[in-house]
Amino acid sequence: MEKNLFQQARDALMNITNMQGGASENEKQAAQQAIQAAYNDATPEEKQQLQELEQQLKQNNQLQ
């Protein structure tokens, strides 16, 4: 079974936050795109979690 878009967005953010040397711009953009794509089919609860993921991504970008 394929991972759903919500799980892909979570995984993309986890990969970025776990990188020792920091994520590249392409990786950050891919995570942002995964989050945006997941919004289309997300439940209200998932949308709330996606907003939190998006906030984490923004914070990660500011720290580096």
Protein Blocks (a to p, Z undefined) as FASTA:
>chain_A
ZZdfklmmmmmmmmmmmpmnopafklmmmmmmmmmmmmmmpcfklmmmmmmmmmmmmmmm
mmZZ
